[in-house]
Amino acid sequence: AWCLTRAPLSPASTLAAFFSPATFYRPLLGVFTSSAGSLTVLAALMLFAAGVLWRRGLARQWWSPVLAGALVLVAPFVVRNLGRGITPPARGVSIPLWLSWEAALAVASMALILLAAALARGSAEPRRVPWPLPAACGWAVLAAVAGLWLWEPNGAWPDWYTYVWLPALAGVLVPAPRRWAVVAIATVAGTAAALVTWGATVEGRLALADRDARGLGGESDPLAAAMLERMGAGAAALPAPRTAGDLYTLWLRSPLATADYPTALSVWTPAGEQRAELRLASLDLAPSLMAALVRSPATRGGPRVERVPAVPGVHYVLIAPVQGGAVLAVGVGPRSRLVPSSRLARFLHGDPAAVPPYTISLSLPSPAAATAQVVWERAGWAARGERRVELPGGVRHVHLRVDLQGPWPLLVRGALVVVVDVMLLAGCWLLGVVLAEGWRPQITPLLSAVRSSYRLRLAAALAGFFGLPVLAFALWSFARVSNEVRDDRDLLIRQTLKDAAGAAGALSFERPAAVPAAVAELSTQLDADLWLYRDGVLAGTSTPVLGELGLVDPFLPPPAFERLALEDELELAADGTTAGRPIRIGYRVVVAGPPETQAILAAPQLLDDQAVRQQQENLALTLLCAAGAGLIAAIYLAGLAARGLARPVAALREAAVAVGRGTPPPAFSPGAPREFEPVMTAFERMATDVRTSQAALEDAQRRIAQVLANVATGVIAVDGGLRVTLANARAAELVGGALERGTNLREAGAGEWTAVWNAVAEFLARGASEILEREFAIGGRQIRVQIAPLGPEPAGCVVALDDATALTRAARVLAWGEMARQVAHEIKNPLTPIRLGIQHLQRAYRKADFDNTLRDTAGRILAEINRLDAIARAFSRFGSPAEEALPLEPVDLHAVAREVVQLYSLGGAASATRFELAGEAGPPVEARRDEVKEVLVNLLENARNAGARHVVVRVSAGGRQVAVEDDGRGIPSDLLPRVFEPAFSTTSSGSGLGLAIAKRLVDSWGGTITVTSTLGAGTTVTITLVPASRRPQSDAAH
């Protein structure tokens, strides 16, 4: 806060006045109350701190109410004391400056009240608005309105008036919902700050008027005398000013310009003849007096300052010789609103943008005695002051008047200011929430709520209904005021031109040097600015300094020249600018004839009229207040209409909720809008239909429950969140726990059922549309699980559980019997050649070629033994349990296929079968590398045994599918369903276990294997596996 208040600001910055001690200063807190900006910064930080304490909800202690009460008692006196630091400038108070004072006091008072409320409210926040809150706001408004009538020039408000605000301050400390408490605090604080600011501003204007009145008469002004002495000390070194433009430059460089003294400058010869003059104010200094002062013998002695008693106060005149023998005369009058600025000064500097703080007038001389003080009294909505001063010619009355603006403008402005204060506190509160809690508004939901809110749409429509007429009336009113002002000015301009036309037409244009002086004399007689054009060129002006400074166009504007000189119009009025200020210019032809001899007189009028601006400002504020009232009315009426529509909608909602719960809906209350009667009738019919359908559904559910209770299969229906929606007794028996409706499936049964529930969750996550069959070993039992989807809507599935332990045992006995028969059959076939070979050896033992016979027969016996070994290993492989398998691992299917194809391609051109690899690599799949290689070798071997000449191993589906395509003999269609059966083979030399082993291995990986074949054209075996990232490791063993 100290850094912000002490930060250097450029004088040209718009914030410089906000942080200037010239308009606000109070030594209460040092640097923090040295300007309105400093006080606002300190109060804003206090407001943020109070907001943090409020949001934290301090627990109420014994000292909390005491401290809150102390703050409430101190707050009015602190705010009133701070208000005494307001110092209105002499040129008037602008709206931004007034708002800066009010905002500083409002933020300070809001910080104190919010801190007291944070201490008193406790940690709980009520839901309803307590009655003291609106009562406090109403009391504050009444107290402020009463304060407008109770204010007096001498002493402002009575001492007891400050305590009138205590009930309002205490009322806003009552715990209330946050947003309404913030609005109430801002309303009370803003109302008090607006009243204090108004009172302090009026008191400052009284002080300005009092100072003005006390500076009249015989009061000396040492500051003016000192400035003129400094100016005279450097005048000897100055070149002699020759024109009014030179005098204006000299005045701008002097301290008189910044001090805003009424000044008149002129250059004289030592004989008392005036060479040039620049009159910026109407001073009571006659030309004869100035000539006498210049001719005085004291002029030769150097610069001097003469004190001249005049009306309305003491004037000071600097007489200073300059280079070239000329004499500079500078006259300065008292800084009083009784000394008006000249028309030239208004052209150069414009009228003040603010309302004059007071008006002052001087009466004619009277025989009464002079008084030293100003006597103030209130007369209605104005403060009047009187003082009698001794002036040349006798004692005169000084009449002062400070306008209090009346009750209606004050109430309008007060209401608007309170609205601004509410918005200011709300903005500070939101900023505190953002900075302290990191809150960020959710723009998208907010916009969606705005677009979908019926209340907001209705409020916008009603606001347009109220606001558009107000806006149209405002535009019409402003245009009417502007037109009236324009018409009045045009009338004044036409009258001025009419009065000056005769004299201007009689000027002698044969002597151009005499024309400017004649125009200036005519301007003085009519008290109006005049410009004279001849042949479209400026011939003379009443204010030559404007021409010297280049602020007057030396040529007649082309549109005016065309209409007056070429289209024979007599007069016209047009808008223009001079010295950067808007003006209204009237033109009149005073000498007719061709364009080269035609003379046109122009009368400019400034459009900077403070009275008009004040009228437009009051009108704008009134219309703004009306628009605000219309907006509030629109919001209130929209709320009424929305509540009227919300009641039947809420009744429909309650009835819908009752129907959804299965309970009878409540009866609709009478008095609903007629537009809702069809809706309510349709809803009652719908409720009847729902009850009928619900009864039918419950009956169907009872029948289904009876059916499910008598089946031997456990049935569980779950939704997308694995919550049980239906379960029969058999399912609870198999799981070993209750399966109530709504139970999460993962919490049912012992931990050994986790694998089953994981399979169900994976099925739902995959969104499978086909029935999945799996078997799990749980607690020594073999549980067969079938999972079927319910459909896209509703999400979920049905799980069927069967205890297949006995069936599996019986099937295993039969399978092993069949396996023993197959093993016996396969072993008996090689034994016959072995027996015959040994018998042949016995017969040939004594023969001569026994060695050759032994070698051939031993070779055949060893081949049959190898065949027996292969048969034994194949049966051992097929019969190995799944529990002995190694865990799954990520396998690059393309790399394994390439390795197998390269192995079979080693035969080169001598091989009767050509092997080829197609496709590209992809992400790894879940499998076992050696088993994948074994399956591919088996498939390639089967293709070669089937007489294939070209075999293609194709990797597809992103690296998770491999297909072995051959052009061999093919498999008949009636035998295709049996290709995966053990001991089935299409060749006489095969064991029939190759494809059976391959299917067993692929199933253990969680994949699928399919066979398609066309007799005489070839066979395709396709294996599809699961990507490594989609299969949980815990489920791989199943």
PAKOL-892522 format. One record per residue (C-alpha): residue in three letters; x, y, z. Coordinates in steps of 0.1 Angstrom, whole numbers, plus 5000, padded with zeros to 4 digits. Example, Ala and Ser with C-alpha at 12.3 -4.5 7.8 and 13.67 -1.06 7.14 Angstrom:
residues 2
ala512349555078/ser513749895071/
END
This chain:
residues 1038
ala500050005000/trp502850245008/cys504450174974/leu501250244956/thr500550564974/arg504150694969/ala504550584933/pro505550884911/leu502850984886/ser503251204855/pro501351534858/ala499651454825/ser498351124838/thr494651094845/leu495550954879/ala497551254890/ala494451444902/phe493351124920/phe496551114940/ser496951494944/pro496851644979/ala495451964964/thr491951814962/phe492151584993/tyr494351595023/arg493851475059/pro496751425083/leu494951145101/leu497150865088/gly499951045072/val500750935037/phe497750705035/thr495350995039/ser497251255018/ser495051204988/ala491851034977/gly493950774958/ser496050694988/leu492950655010/thr491350424984/val494450204982/leu494550165020/ala490850105023/ala490849854995/leu493549645012/met491549665045/leu488549555025/phe490349255011/ala491549155046/ala488049185060/gly486748975031/val489248705039/leu488148705076/trp484548685065/arg485048395042/arg486948205068/gly484148245093/leu485848335126/ala484548155156/arg482648395178/gln484648485210/trp483748705239/trp485748985225/ser484348965190/pro481149155196/val482949405217/leu485449485189/ala482649485163/gly480649735184/ala483649955188/leu484149965151/val480550055145/leu480750335170/val483950475156/ala483050435119/pro480750735115/phe483150975132/val486150835111/val484250875078/arg483051225088/asn486651325098/leu488051195065/gly485351395047/arg486851715060/gly489851655038/ile487951725006/thr489052044990/pro487152154959/pro489152344933/ala488252704925/arg487252624889/gly484552374901/val484152004908/ser483851764879/ile481951444882/pro485151224881/leu486651424909/trp483551404930/leu483351024924/ser486950984934/trp486151144968/glu482950944972/ala484750614963/ala487550674988/leu485050745016/ala482750455005/val485650195004/ala486850315038/ser483450285054/met482749955037/ala486149815050/leu485249915086/ile481649775084/leu482749455067/leu485449405093/ala482949455121/ala480549215104/ala483248945100/leu483848965137/ala480248955147/arg478648705123/gly480448385135/ser481248075114/ala477647975104/glu475848145075/pro472048145075/arg469948055045/arg467248325049/val467548705049/pro466848835084/trp464549135087/pro467149375102/leu469049365069/pro466449545047/ala465449755077/ala469049875081/cys469149975044/gly465750155047/trp466950335078/ala470150445061/val468250595031/leu465850775055/ala468850905075/ala470551035043/val467351205031/ala466951365065/gly470551475064/leu469851675032/trp467351885051/leu469251905084/trp472452045069/glu473152405077/pro475952635064/asn477252705100/gly478252365115/ala476852135088/trp474851875108/pro473851875145/asp476151675168/trp473351425175/tyr472851345138/thr475951105137/tyr474250875162/val471250835139/trp473350615117/leu474150355145/pro470950145140/ala471750115103/leu475250005110/ala474249765137/gly471549615114/val474049505087/leu476049315113/val473349055117/pro474348725101/ala472848695067/pro473448515033/arg476648635018/arg475448814987/trp472648995005/ala474949095033/val477449245008/val474649434991/ala473349575024/ile476849675036/ala477549855003/thr474150025005/val474550165040/ala478250255035/gly477650405000/thr474650615013/ala476750745042/ala479750815020/ala477550994994/leu476051215020/val479351295037/thr480951375003/trp478051604994/gly478251785027/ala482051815025/thr481851944989/val479252204998/glu481452315028/gly484452345004/arg482352554980/leu481352775009/ala484952815019/leu485852914983/ala483053164982/asp484053305016/arg487653345005/asp486553514973/ala484353764993/arg487153835019/gly489553914991/leu487454204979/gly487554564989/gly490754695003/glu492354355010/ser495954334997/asp497254034977/pro501054004984/leu501253704960/ala500053904930/ala502454184939/ala505353944942/met504653774909/leu504554114891/glu507854214908/arg509453894895/met508053964861/gly509354324861/ala512854214872/gly513354034839/ala511454264817/ala514454494809/ala516154204790/leu513054124770/pro512554234734/ala509754484730/pro506454304723/arg504954434691/thr501654254688/ala499054084709/gly500553754700/asp503853854716/leu501953964747/tyr500153624748/thr503553444746/leu504953664774/trp501853584796/leu502153214790/arg505753214803/ser504853414834/pro503653264867/leu500353464863/ala499153204838/thr499452904862/ala498153114891/asp494953194871/tyr495053564879/pro492753794857/thr495353984836/ala495554254810/leu498754324791/ser499654614769/val502654784753/trp502955164753/thr505255434740/pro506855654766/ala504455924755/gly501455724766/glu500355584732/gln499155224731/arg500754994705/ala499254654714/glu496954514740/leu495954164752/arg492954184775/leu492353834791/ala489853964818/ser487654264823/leu489654474848/asp488654804862/leu491654984847/ala490755274824/pro493055334794/ser493555694807/leu494855554840/met497255324823/ala498555604801/ala499055824831/leu501055554849/val503155504818/arg503955874814/ser504855904850/pro508456014856/ala508855714879/thr508855494847/arg512355604838/gly513555474872/gly512855104863/pro510054854868/arg507554924895/val504254774908/glu501455014916/arg498654934940/val495355064925/pro492155054945/ala489354954921/val486154754918/pro485754484931/gly489154484948/val492654604948/his494354584913/tyr498154574908/val499854724878/leu503354654866/ile505054934847/ala508254804832/pro510454964804/val511554704778/gln514054714749/gly513454964722/gly512155234744/ala508655074748/val506855034782/leu505154704792/ala502054744814/val500554444831/gly497454474852/val496254204876/gly492954204894/pro491754004924/arg491053634919/ser487353654921/arg484453534900/leu483353894899/val486153954874/pro484953764843/ser487253634816/ser487153814783/arg485753654752/leu489353614739/ala490253414771/arg487253194767/phe488253134730/leu491853044741/his491152844772/gly487452754771/asp484952754799/pro485652534829/ala484252174824/ala482852164859/val479952344874/pro480952674891/pro481252624928/tyr479252934936/thr477953254922/ile478853604933/ser477353944926/leu477954304936/ser475254554945/leu475154934939/pro476755154966/ser474755204997/pro475255405029/ala475655095051/ala478855015070/ala481454755059/thr481654415076/ala484654185080/gln482953845079/val480553665055/val477153585071/trp475753255058/glu472253125060/arg470252845042/ala467452955020/gly465652645006/trp468152454985/ala470752724984/ala473252875009/arg473353255007/gly476153465021/glu476353845026/arg479154085032/arg479554465029/val482854585015/glu484354935011/leu485055004974/pro485755324954/gly482355494952/gly480955364985/val480055055004/arg478654764983/his476954444992/val478654114981/his475953854975/leu477153484975/arg475053184965/val475952814967/asp473452594949/leu472552274968/gln470952134936/gly467552044951/pro466251714965/trp465351534933/pro468751574915/leu470451484948/leu468351174952/val468951064916/arg472651104920/gly472650944954/ala470850634940/leu473250604911/val476250644934/val474950374958/val474550144928/val478150214918/asp479250144954/val477449814954/met479249724922/leu482449844936/leu482149624967/ala481049324946/gly484149374923/cys486449404953/trp484949094968/leu485348884936/leu488849014932/gly489648904967/val488248564961/val490348534929/leu493548644946/ala493048464980/glu491448134969/gly492448104932/trp488848094921/arg488248114884/pro484848154868/gln483647874847/ile482748074815/thr481247784795/pro478747664822/leu477948034830/leu477148114794/ser475147794791/ala473147894821/val472548244808/arg471348104774/ser469047844790/ser467648064818/tyr464048164812/arg464248424839/leu467148604822/arg465448594788/leu462348734803/ala464349004822/ala466149094790/ala462849124772/leu461349344799/ala464549544802/gly464249614765/phe460549704770/phe461549954797/gly464950064784/leu464250124747/pro461650394753/val463950554778/leu466850544754/ala464650684726/phe463450954750/ala467051034760/leu468151074724/trp465151294716/ser465651504747/phe469351554740/ala468551644704/arg465851884716/val468152054741/ser470852084715/asn468452224689/glu467052474713/val470552594722/arg471452604686/asp468352804677/asp469053054706/arg472553104695/asp471553144658/leu468953404669/leu471653594689/ile474153564660/arg471553694635/gln470753984658/thr474454074662/leu475054054625/lys471954264619/asp473154534643/ala476654534629/ala475754514592/gly475154884586/ala478454994602/ala480454724586/gly479054804551/ala480055164556/leu483755084561/ser486255214536/phe487954914521/glu490255144500/arg492355184532/pro492854814543/ala495054914572/ala492155094589/val489754804586/pro491054594616/ala490854884640/ala487254964627/val486254604632/ala487654604667/glu485854924676/leu482554784663/ser483154464683/thr483654664714/gln480454864708/leu478354544703/asp480254334729/ala480654054703/asp483453894683/leu483353994646/trp485353874616/leu485154064582/tyr485953894549/arg486454064515/asp486853854484/gly486853544506/val489953674525/leu490053784561/ala490254164561/gly489854234599/thr489054074632/ser488154194666/thr490653954681/pro493853994661/val495753774685/leu493753474672/gly494953554637/glu498553604648/leu498453264666/gly497053104634/leu493753014652/val491453184627/asp491253064591/pro492453354569/phe490053234541/leu486353214541/pro485252844543/pro484452714508/pro480852604516/ala480052944530/phe481753124501/glu479752914475/arg476452974492/leu476953354498/ala479053464469/leu477853224442/glu474353124452/asp473253474463/glu472253374498/leu472153664523/glu473053484555/leu473753144570/ala474952974601/ala477452684603/asp479452484628/gly483252524630/thr486252524653/thr488552794666/ala491452724689/gly490352364690/arg486952464705/pro483552414689/ile481952734677/arg478752834659/ile479553094631/gly476953324615/tyr477753484581/arg475953784565/val476653974533/val477254344542/val478554464508/ala476854304478/gly478454264444/pro480754024426/pro482853794447/glu485954014444/thr484154314459/gln481754134482/ala482154184520/ile480953924544/leu480653974582/ala481053674605/ala480053644642/pro481453344660/gln479953204692/leu481552944716/leu479452634721/asp481052564756/asp477952674776/gln478152554812/ala474452594817/val473652374787/arg476152114800/gln474552124834/gln471152074819/gln472351784797/glu474151634827/asn471051644849/leu468951504821/ala471451224815/leu471551134852/thr467751144854/leu467350914824/leu470150684837/cys468250654870/ala465050584851/ala466850324831/gly468250164863/ala464750164879/gly463350014847/leu466049744848/ile465349674885/ala461649654877/ala462349424848/ile464349194870/tyr461749194897/leu458849134873/ala460848864856/gly461348704890/leu457648724897/ala456748574864/ala459448304867/arg458248214902/gly454648194889/leu455747954862/ala458147774886/arg455447664910/pro453547434886/val456847314872/ala458047234907/ala454747054913/leu455246854881/arg458846774892/glu457646654927/ala455046434910/ala457646304885/val459946214914/ala457146044932/val456345844901/gly460045754897/arg460145624933/gly457045424928/thr454845614952/pro451545784944/pro452146144931/pro450746434952/ala447646604939/phe448246934919/ser447247244938/pro444447454923/gly445247794908/ala447847684883/pro448047884850/arg445547774824/glu448447694800/phe449547414823/glu446247234825/pro446847024794/val450346934807/met449046834841/thr446246634825/ala448746454802/phe450946394832/glu448146234852/arg447446004823/met451145924820/ala451245844857/thr448345614854/asp450045434824/val453245414844/arg451545254874/thr449845004850/ser453144934833/gln454944914867/ala452444654879/ala452844454848/leu456644474851/glu456544374887/asp454344074878/ala456843984850/gln459744014875/arg458043784899/arg457543524872/ile461143564861/ala462243534897/gln460243214901/val461843074869/leu465343164880/ala464843024914/asn464242684899/val467042664874/ala470442504883/thr472442784867/gly473343094887/val472243404869/ile473543754878/ala472544074859/val474744384864/asp474744734851/gly477644934836/gly479045004871/leu479144634881/arg476244684904/val473844384908/thr470444444894/leu469144084895/ala470443754910/asn468843424918/ala469443194948/arg471742954928/ala474143244920/ala474343344957/glu474942984966/leu477842944941/val479343274951/gly478943204988/gly477443544998/ala474343754995/leu473843934961/glu471444204970/arg470244464945/gly472744744942/thr475644534956/asn478944594938/leu480044274921/arg483744324932/glu482644304968/ala480743984964/gly482143644973/ala485643554984/gly488843694969/glu489143384946/trp486143524926/thr488243834916/ala489343684884/val485743624873/trp484643974882/asn487744114863/ala486643914832/val483144074835/ala484644424839/glu486844364809/phe483844234789/leu481944554797/ala484844784790/arg485444614756/gly481844664747/ala481644314733/ser478544214714/glu479143834714/ile478743584742/leu481943504760/glu482543164776/arg485343104801/glu486142844828/phe487742924862/ala489042704890/ile487642834922/gly487842664956/gly488542324940/arg485542354917/gln485442414879/ile483142714873/arg481942764838/val481143134831/gln479043274802/ile478843654798/ala476243794774/pro475544174768/leu472244334776/gly472544564746/pro473544924740/glu470845054763/pro470944994792/ala474644924796/gly475344594815/cys475544224810/val474143894822/val476543644839/ala475643274840/leu477543054864/asp477642674862/asp479442424885/ala481042204859/thr483242004883/ala481441664880/leu480841714843/thr484441804837/arg485541494857/ala483341264836/ala484541424804/arg488141384816/val487641014822/leu486140964788/ala488841184772/trp491540974789/gly489940654778/glu489740784743/met493340904747/ala494440564759/arg492740404729/gln494440644705/val497840594723/ala497540214720/his496540244684/glu499340474675/ile501940264694/lys500739934679/asn501340054644/pro505140104648/leu505539784668/thr504539564639/pro507439674616/ile509839644646/arg508739284653/leu509039184616/gly512439344614/ile513839154644/gln512338824630/his514038894597/leu517338944614/gln516938614632/arg516338434599/ala519238604582/tyr521738564609/arg523638274593/lys523538414558/ala526338574539/asp524738924534/phe523838964571/asp525639294574/asn523639464548/thr520439314561/leu521339424597/arg522139784585/asp518839814566/thr516739654592/ala518339854621/gly517640174601/arg513940084598/ile513739994634/leu515340324645/ala512940514623/glu509940344639/ile511440414674/asn511840784665/arg508240774653/leu507240624687/asp509140904705/ala507441174684/ile504041024692/ala504841004729/arg506141374730/ala503041494711/phe500641324735/ser502641454765/arg502441804751/phe498741784746/gly498141644780/ser500241884800/pro498142094824/ala497642474819/glu498942554854/glu502442454843/ala502542714815/leu504843004818/pro503343364822/leu502443554791/glu504943804776/pro504844074749/val505743904716/asp506544074682/leu504443854659/his506043974627/ala509643904640/val508743544650/ala507043484617/arg510043614598/glu512343384618/val510143074610/val509943164573/gln513643214571/leu514142874587/tyr511942704561/ser513542904532/leu517042754539/gly516342474513/gly516442734485/ala515542624450/ala515942254458/ser512842274481/ala509542184464/thr507642444485/arg508242824484/phe507643014517/glu506943394518/leu506343654545/ala503843944540/gly502644234561/glu504244484584/ala505144484621/gly502944624647/pro502644654685/pro503544344705/val500844084715/glu500343874746/ala501743514740/arg504843304746/arg507543334720/asp508642974718/glu505042844717/val504243094688/lys507242964669/glu506142604676/val502542674663/leu503842834631/val506242544625/asn503442304629/leu501242504605/leu504042524579/glu504742154582/asn501042074577/ala501042294546/arg504042124531/asn502641774539/ala499441884521/gly501441924489/ala501542304489/arg503942464465/his503442824477/val502942914514/val502343284525/val502643384562/arg500743714564/val500843944594/ser497844194595/ala495444384618/gly498144604632/gly500444324641/arg498044114661/gln496843864635/val498843604615/ala497543384587/val499243084570/glu497843054534/asp498742754512/asp497742624478/gly497742254489/arg495041984486/gly492642154509/ile490142004534/pro486741874526/ser483942104540/asp482441814560/leu485741754578/leu486442124587/pro484542114621/arg486741824633/val490241964624/phe490942064661/glu489941724675/pro492741514689/ala493841224667/phe492141374637/ser494341394606/thr493841414569/thr497041214562/ser497940864572/ser501240954587/gly500041234611/ser499341194647/gly496241424646/leu497541634675/gly499141924656/leu496142154652/ala494742034686/ile497942144703/ala497942474684/lys494342554694/arg495142464731/leu498142694730/val496342984713/asp493442954738/ser495942974766/trp497143304752/gly493643444751/gly493543444713/thr491443264686/ile492343024657/thr490142954627/val490542744596/thr489042804561/ser489642574532/thr488542504497/leu489042144484/gly491742154457/ala492542524462/gly494242544496/thr493842614533/thr494142934554/val494742914592/thr494243254610/ile495443324645/thr494243644662/leu495843754695/val495244024721/pro497544344722/ala499944344751/ser498544674766/arg494844554768/arg495244234787/pro495844244825/gln498644014836/ser496643864864/asp494243714839/ala496843574816/ala497143244833/his493443164827/
END
